[in-house]
C-alpha cells in the first residue's frame, strides 16, 4: 500500500488509491504543523477574538448564540 511519511512532523499518510494519497499529501503539506504542539493551520483565530466574524450568523434561527 502506498504511503508517505512527513519529514517535518513525522505523520504517516497512506491509502490504497495512489491518486487519493497524492491529494492527502497536498492537503497535509498545507496544514502540516511542523512540530508537535503548534497549530495545524496558518488560518487560526487568536484567543483574543471572541466576536463572531459574521454577525448575522452569530445566532441560530431561535436566536441562541452558536459560538460559546
LODOVO-873165 format. One record per residue: y, z, x of N, C-alpha, C, O, CB in turn; residue in one letter; chain. Coordinates in pm, whole numbers, padded with zeros to 5 digits. Glycine has a CB too. Layout:
! LODOVO-873165
nyy / nzz / nxx / cayy / cazz / caxx / cyy / czz / cxx / oyy / ozz / oxx / cbyy / cbzz / cbxx / vodo / milo
Y / Z / X / Y / Z / X / Y / Z / X / Y / Z / X / Y / Z / X / a / A
...
END
This chain:
! LODOVO-873165
nyy / nzz / nxx / cayy / cazz / caxx / cyy / czz / cxx / oyy / ozz / oxx / cbyy / cbzz / cbxx / vodo / milo
-00117 / 00000 / 00085 / 00000 / 00000 / 00000 / 00124 / 00000 / 00089 / 00133 / 00081 / 00181 / 00000 / 00122 / -00097 / x / A
00219 / -00091 / 00063 / 00341 / -00096 / 00145 / 00422 / 00033 / 00133 / 00432 / 00092 / 00025 / 00427 / -00216 / 00104 / x / A
00478 / 00074 / 00244 / 00560 / 00196 / 00242 / 00678 / 00182 / 00337 / 00682 / 00093 / 00422 / 00476 / 00318 / 00281 / x / A
00773 / 00272 / 00320 / 00894 / 00277 / 00401 / 00926 / 00424 / 00425 / 00922 / 00503 / 00331 / 01015 / 00202 / 00333 / x / A
00956 / 00460 / 00548 / 00997 / 00597 / 00580 / 01137 / 00588 / 00641 / 01158 / 00522 / 00743 / 00895 / 00667 / 00680 / x / A
01232 / 00654 / 00577 / 01370 / 00652 / 00623 / 01382 / 00726 / 00756 / 01336 / 00840 / 00769 / 01464 / 00714 / 00518 / x / A
01443 / 00661 / 00853 / 01459 / 00722 / 00985 / 01564 / 00833 / 00984 / 01560 / 00922 / 01069 / 01498 / 00617 / 01087 / x / A
01656 / 00829 / 00889 / 01765 / 00926 / 00888 / 01731 / 01055 / 00815 / 01770 / 01163 / 00859 / 01886 / 00865 / 00826 / x / A
01658 / 01046 / 00702 / 01628 / 01168 / 00626 / 01478 / 01198 / 00618 / 01439 / 01308 / 00580 / 01684 / 01156 / 00486 / x / A
01395 / 01100 / 00652 / 01251 / 01123 / 00653 / 01182 / 01099 / 00520 / 01061 / 01118 / 00510 / 01224 / 01261 / 00697 / x / A
01255 / 01058 / 00418 / 01194 / 01035 / 00287 / 01101 / 00914 / 00293 / 01133 / 00813 / 00355 / 01304 / 01013 / 00179 / x / A
00986 / 00927 / 00227 / 00887 / 00820 / 00223 / 00892 / 00751 / 00087 / 00878 / 00816 / -00016 / 00744 / 00874 / 00252 / x / A
00912 / 00621 / 00089 / 00910 / 00540 / -00032 / 00788 / 00450 / -00024 / 00760 / 00392 / 00081 / 01043 / 00456 / -00049 / x / A
00716 / 00437 / -00134 / 00601 / 00347 / -00135 / 00580 / 00292 / -00276 / 00613 / 00357 / -00375 / 00474 / 00420 / -00086 / x / A
00525 / 00172 / -00281 / 00496 / 00108 / -00409 / 00399 / -00006 / -00383 / 00405 / -00071 / -00278 / 00626 / 00056 / -00479 / x / A
00311 / -00029 / -00477 / 00213 / -00136 / -00456 / 00275 / -00275 / -00468 / 00220 / -00372 / -00415 / 00099 / -00122 / -00556 / x / A
00387 / -00287 / -00537 / 00457 / -00415 / -00550 / 00565 / -00421 / -00443 / 00656 / -00338 / -00441 / 00518 / -00432 / -00694 / x / A
00556 / -00519 / -00356 / 00648 / -00529 / -00242 / 00792 / -00555 / -00288 / 00885 / -00502 / -00227 / 00603 / -00640 / -00148 / x / A
00811 / -00634 / -00394 / 00947 / -00660 / -00444 / 01011 / -00532 / -00497 / 01130 / -00507 / -00474 / 00945 / -00766 / -00555 / x / A
00933 / -00451 / -00567 / 00983 / -00322 / -00617 / 01018 / -00230 / -00502 / 01120 / -00161 / -00505 / 00880 / -00255 / -00710 / x / A
00935 / -00229 / -00400 / 00961 / -00145 / -00282 / 01092 / -00187 / -00215 / 01169 / -00102 / -00172 / 00845 / -00154 / -00182 / x / A
01118 / -00317 / -00206 / 01242 / -00363 / -00145 / 01363 / -00312 / -00223 / 01463 / -00272 / -00164 / 01245 / -00517 / -00139 / x / A
01355 / -00314 / -00357 / 01465 / -00261 / -00438 / 01480 / -00111 / -00418 / 01592 / -00060 / -00410 / 01443 / -00293 / -00588 / x / A
01368 / -00039 / -00410 / 01373 / 00105 / -00387 / 01439 / 00136 / -00253 / 01515 / 00233 / -00242 / 01231 / 00166 / -00392 / x / A
01410 / 00056 / -00153 / 01469 / 00075 / -00020 / 01620 / 00053 / -00025 / 01697 / 00130 / 00032 / 01405 / -00019 / 00083 / x / A
01664 / -00054 / -00094 / 01808 / -00081 / -00105 / 01880 / 00034 / -00175 / 01988 / 00074 / -00132 / 01832 / -00212 / -00181 / x / A
01821 / 00085 / -00280 / 01881 / 00198 / -00353 / 01886 / 00321 / -00263 / 01986 / 00393 / -00259 / 01802 / 00228 / -00482 / x / A
01776 / 00346 / -00192 / 01773 / 00462 / -00103 / 01879 / 00451 / 00006 / 01942 / 00551 / 00041 / 01633 / 00478 / -00040 / x / A
01898 / 00332 / 00060 / 01998 / 00315 / 00165 / 02139 / 00347 / 00115 / 02221 / 00398 / 00191 / 01995 / 00171 / 00218 / x / A
02167 / 00320 / -00012 / 02299 / 00351 / -00068 / 02318 / 00499 / -00095 / 02429 / 00550 / -00086 / 02321 / 00273 / -00195 / x / A
02209 / 00569 / -00129 / 02221 / 00708 / -00170 / 02153 / 00806 / -00074 / 02136 / 00923 / -00108 / 02163 / 00723 / -00306 / x / A
02115 / 00761 / 00042 / 02049 / 00849 / 00140 / 02144 / 00961 / 00179 / 02261 / 00936 / 00209 / 02003 / 00768 / 00266 / x / A
02094 / 01084 / 00179 / 02181 / 01197 / 00212 / 02186 / 01227 / 00361 / 02253 / 01321 / 00402 / 02136 / 01321 / 00137 / x / A
02116 / 01150 / 00440 / 02116 / 01158 / 00587 / 02056 / 01288 / 00640 / 01969 / 01284 / 00727 / 02256 / 01144 / 00639 / x / A
02101 / 01402 / 00591 / 02049 / 01532 / 00637 / 02015 / 01616 / 00515 / 02076 / 01601 / 00409 / 02152 / 01605 / 00728 / x / A
01920 / 01704 / 00530 / 01883 / 01794 / 00421 / 02001 / 01883 / 00386 / 02065 / 01939 / 00475 / 01760 / 01880 / 00459 / x / A
02030 / 01896 / 00257 / 02138 / 01982 / 00212 / 02266 / 01908 / 00181 / 02355 / 01964 / 00116 / 02165 / 02084 / 00313 / x / A
02279 / 01785 / 00226 / 02400 / 01709 / 00195 / 02388 / 01646 / 00057 / 02279 / 01642 / 00000 / 02426 / 01599 / 00302 / x / A
02500 / 01597 / 00004 / 02499 / 01531 / -00126 / 02418 / 01402 / -00117 / 02413 / 01338 / -00012 / 02643 / 01502 / -00174 / x / A
02355 / 01364 / -00228 / 02276 / 01242 / -00232 / 02364 / 01118 / -00240 / 02319 / 01010 / -00203 / 02182 / 01246 / -00350 / x / A
02484 / 01131 / -00287 / 02567 / 01014 / -00313 / 02708 / 01037 / -00260 / 02754 / 01150 / -00247 / 02570 / 00982 / -00462 / x / A
02773 / 00927 / -00230 / 02914 / 00936 / -00194 / 02998 / 00953 / -00319 / 03117 / 00982 / -00310 / 02958 / 00813 / -00116 / x / A
02938 / 00934 / -00436 / 03011 / 00945 / -00563 / 02979 / 01079 / -00628 / 02902 / 01085 / -00724 / 02974 / 00828 / -00658 / x / A
03037 / 01184 / -00580 / 03015 / 01316 / -00638 / 03149 / 01376 / -00678 / 03254 / 01338 / -00626 / 02940 / 01408 / -00540 / x / A
03143 / 01468 / -00770 / 03266 / 01535 / -00815 / 03287 / 01663 / -00735 / 03192 / 01735 / -00704 / 03260 / 01566 / -00967 / x / A
03412 / 01688 / -00705 / 03445 / 01814 / -00639 / 03428 / 01928 / -00738 / 03444 / 01909 / -00859 / 03589 / 01812 / -00583 / x / A
03395 / 02045 / -00689 / 03378 / 02162 / -00775 / 03506 / 02200 / -00847 / 03502 / 02263 / -00953 / 03329 / 02280 / -00693 / x / A
03620 / 02161 / -00791 / 03749 / 02195 / -00850 / 03781 / 02114 / -00975 / 03866 / 02153 / -01054 / 03859 / 02176 / -00748 / x / A
03713 / 02001 / -00994 / 03742 / 01912 / -01107 / 03650 / 01942 / -01223 / 03542 / 01884 / -01235 / 03729 / 01765 / -01065 / x / A
03692 / 02034 / -01309 / 03613 / 02070 / -01426 / 03650 / 01988 / -01548 / 03574 / 01983 / -01645 / 03629 / 02215 / -01456 / x / A
03765 / 01925 / -01545 / 03811 / 01847 / -01660 / 03728 / 01720 / -01672 / 03697 / 01656 / -01571 / 03961 / 01813 / -01646 / x / A
03692 / 01681 / -01794 / 03617 / 01556 / -01811 / 03701 / 01435 / -01771 / 03823 / 01435 / -01789 / 03570 / 01541 / -01955 / x / A
03637 / 01333 / -01717 / 03709 / 01213 / -01676 / 03752 / 01130 / -01797 / 03852 / 01059 / -01790 / 03623 / 01130 / -01584 / x / A
03679 / 01139 / -01905 / 03710 / 01064 / -02025 / 03735 / 01165 / -02137 / 03640 / 01216 / -02197 / 03595 / 00963 / -02063 / x / A
03860 / 01192 / -02165 / 03895 / 01297 / -02262 / 03843 / 01266 / -02403 / 03811 / 01358 / -02478 / 04046 / 01315 / -02267 / x / A
03834 / 01138 / -02438 / 03786 / 01102 / -02572 / 03639 / 01134 / -02591 / 03594 / 01159 / -02703 / 03810 / 00954 / -02598 / x / A
03564 / 01133 / -02483 / 03420 / 01160 / -02490 / 03384 / 01301 / -02443 / 03268 / 01329 / -02415 / 03344 / 01059 / -02408 / x / A
03481 / 01388 / -02433 / 03457 / 01524 / -02386 / 03379 / 01606 / -02488 / 03307 / 01699 / -02451 / 03589 / 01592 / -02355 / x / A
03392 / 01570 / -02616 / 03321 / 01642 / -02722 / 03230 / 01545 / -02795 / 03256 / 01425 / -02800 / 03421 / 01708 / -02821 / x / A
03122 / 01598 / -02853 / 03032 / 01513 / -02929 / 03085 / 01493 / -03071 / 03198 / 01533 / -03101 / 02891 / 01573 / -02933 / x / A
03006 / 01431 / -03159 / 03053 / 01399 / -03294 / 03081 / 01523 / -03378 / 03152 / 01514 / -03478 / 02951 / 01313 / -03365 / x / A
03027 / 01640 / -03340 / 03052 / 01765 / -03412 / 03164 / 01845 / -03345 / 03185 / 01962 / -03377 / 02924 / 01850 / -03421 / x / A
03236 / 01782 / -03251 / 03345 / 01843 / -03177 / 03300 / 01961 / -03091 / 03375 / 02057 / -03069 / 03453 / 01888 / -03275 / x / A
03177 / 01954 / -03042 / 03124 / 02053 / -02949 / 03136 / 01996 / -02808 / 03096 / 01882 / -02784 / 02975 / 02090 / -02984 / x / A
03191 / 02074 / -02713 / 03206 / 02022 / -02576 / 03071 / 01982 / -02516 / 02973 / 02055 / -02528 / 03274 / 02128 / -02486 / x / A
03068 / 01865 / -02453 / 02945 / 01816 / -02391 / 02927 / 01879 / -02255 / 02816 / 01920 / -02219 / 02948 / 01663 / -02379 / x / A
03033 / 01889 / -02179 / 03026 / 01949 / -02047 / 03038 / 02099 / -02057 / 03114 / 02152 / -02137 / 03135 / 01894 / -01955 / x / A
02961 / 02167 / -01974 / 02968 / 02314 / -01974 / 03040 / 02362 / -01853 / 03056 / 02483 / -01835 / 02829 / 02376 / -01979 / x / A
END
